[in-house]
């Protein structure tokens, strides 16, 4: 059974780059599904889709975040990564990873504050 685990930095200061890792166990990024991606939920708001990377390595990002978002994966396809640059307090949210097979990583709180 594929499981996803999110790891993140915790507190981040404004203007810094937020880096998150989603580690896949029980399989790989491409096991039984087509794509893996990221979502977030700011406090008091709904879910926001951030981006996805397909099993072929094609990356699609949310237009509102594309200019400061980077998605990648490692060569063994057991981890995928999100970097969000120039963060502001509005980027404070619970960040989670998922795959198109319906697996989700437990969200991690990221707080952007000086």
Secondary structure as GFF3:
##gff-version 3
##sequence-region A 1 114
A	DSSP	beta_strand	3	7	.	.	.	ID=ss1
A	DSSP	beta_strand	11	12	.	.	.	ID=ss2
A	DSSP	beta_strand	18	25	.	.	.	ID=ss3
A	DSSP	beta_strand	35	41	.	.	.	ID=ss4
A	DSSP	beta_strand	47	54	.	.	.	ID=ss5
A	DSSP	beta_strand	59	61	.	.	.	ID=ss6
A	DSSP	three_ten_helix	66	68	.	.	.	ID=ss7
A	DSSP	beta_strand	69	73	.	.	.	ID=ss8
A	DSSP	beta_strand	79	84	.	.	.	ID=ss9
A	DSSP	three_ten_helix	89	91	.	.	.	ID=ss10
A	DSSP	beta_strand	93	99	.	.	.	ID=ss11
A	DSSP	beta_strand	108	112	.	.	.	ID=ss12
###
